[in-house]
Amino acid sequence: MQFMIYGANGYTGRLVVNEAIQKGLNPILAGRSESVKAFANEKGLQSKVFDLSNVDEIAEHLNGISVMANCAGPFSQTAKPMMEACIQSQTHYVDITGEIAVYELGHSLSEAAQSAGIVICPGVGFDVIPTDCLAVHLKDKMPDATHLTLGFASQGSKASKGTAKTAAEGMSQGGKVRKDGEMKQVPLAYKEREIDYGFGTINAITIPWGDVYTAYHSTGIPNIEVYYPASPKGAESLRKRQKYMKLMKFNFVKNIVLNRIEKTWVPNTDEERAKTKSFIWGEVRNESGDAIQGRFTTVNGYDLTASGTIEASQYLLGDHRQSGYFTPSKLIGKELVEKMPGFSGIEYN
């Protein structure tokens, strides 16, 4: 049972590799640049270098691989060829995306994945394990829920280079919510509300987080919004800048922004990351207006992503008899969140 990590030499990919080694796995490290070879040699692991320009060639590299963990973003570019190659090579696929379009793609390939006998499960990191599992826990508390609101916050953490690039690209797409079961395009900072994440009540705005898509498939709740902290002044500024963000749809503008991130971005150090904490919050409501809230804390998003990727990969390396598209909670169960580092337990009110 061979396991490959693609994008293994990226910021998050390296964390995933270290987690794999700690769990006794010996993954094959792969990526688009030769630097992955040096990293693999440092860890005493096998390596492969290949790009994602040709699905048939990718499938050849995946021959004999049981599980592929894609850690190479932006996933808007890497997920499609990799998913198609995994179907061709009969390799289970997981990734760490937070991009709604990638979840939609995975779902659209569900029948093909079933025919190939493989699982496609995007979002096995901080996007979206904590929120996905909380959504199911809340749904079980209120089976007749019609509205689900999720939110998360972090203290002391900053994005990796890959996450920053993905966020920059996503800004041009505006916001999204789910209404009456359908995905709805909305402006950025479409709504604001006060949320107590667990460290005091603060203002938050709607964001196009992956759960807008995935939580519907996990819970069946037809109305879903996801929130992230932003001051009222920050929210207003974001709304004013929205028309300029649409320029990111032009490749020359996007490339200028992405190149600047590439040259200037400085991610958290291991020491900085160890001091951070993530706060997860959710609320369900029914037609009668009854509401239940739940919240918990975990470690920072990057360490949780490493843990979640390996947890899902190990699950798929075992005996599970599943195939098709899955969200993390549908694949492994809502109890998956309990295996995440730093999980505090869910507090309801």
C-alpha positions, 0 to 999 in steps of 0.5 A: 500500500503505497502513499504519495504526498504531492507538493511535499516541499511546500510549507504545508506539505513539509508539515504533512510529511513530518506528521506522516513520519511520526505516524510510521509512514514512509510516503513517496514525496513528489512535486513540480520542482527538483527541490523535492528530491533534496527534501526526500533525501533529507528524510530518507524517502523516495521521490518523484518529480513531475508536473500536472500538464498531462493526465495520462503522464500523471496516471503513470506516476501514480501507478501502484499508489494507493493514496495520493495527498495533494498539498500543491495549490492553488487547487483551482489549477492542480485538483482537476488533472490530479483527480482525473489521473487518480480515477485513471490509476485507481488511486484514492485522492485527498487534498487540503483545499478550501476552494468551493470550485474544487469541492464542486469538481470532486462531487461532479466526479463522484460516479467516475470515482465509484466506477474506479473504486476510489474515494475523492475527499477534498478538504481534509485539513483545517479546511474543512475538518473542524467546521464540517464535523461541528456542523454534523454534531449540531445537526444531530442536536437539532435534526429539524435545523433549517439554517446553519451558521459556521465561523472560525478565528485564530489568534497569532497565526498568519497564512502560508504562501500557498494560502495567501495566493489562493485567497488572492485569486478567490477575491475576484470571485466575490462571496458565496452563501447557500440559500434554500439548498442552492449556491448563491453568489453574493458580494464580499462581506455580504453580511455582518454579525457579532459572534462569541468564538470563545474569547469575547464577542467580536464582529464577523463577516461572511466569507466564501469558505468551503463549508458553504458547499460541503456542509450541505452534503454533510448535513442536508441543511439548506441555508448555510453561511460562514463567518470570519472576524473583521471590524465594521471598518474593515468590512466597509473597506472590503466592500469598497475595494471589491470592484478593484478585486475583479481585476484579478480575473485578468492574468497579467494583474493576477500574476503581478499580485501572485509574484509579489506574494511569492517574493515577499511572504514570510510564514509563521515559524515553528515557534510562532505556530506553536503559540497559536490557537484556532477557535471554531463556532457554529449555530443551528436554527429551526423554523420555530426560531430555536437555536443551539450554538457549539464552540471548541478550540484546536491547535493552529490551522497548519498543524491541524491540516497536517494531522487531518491529512495523515488521519484521512490518508491512513484511513484510506490505506486501511479496509473501508469499502467506500468509493465516490465523493465524500466530505471528511465527516461523511467519509470517517464520521463526525468523531474525526474532529476528536482526533485532531490535536488540541481539540478541547471538546464541544461546548454547547449553549 
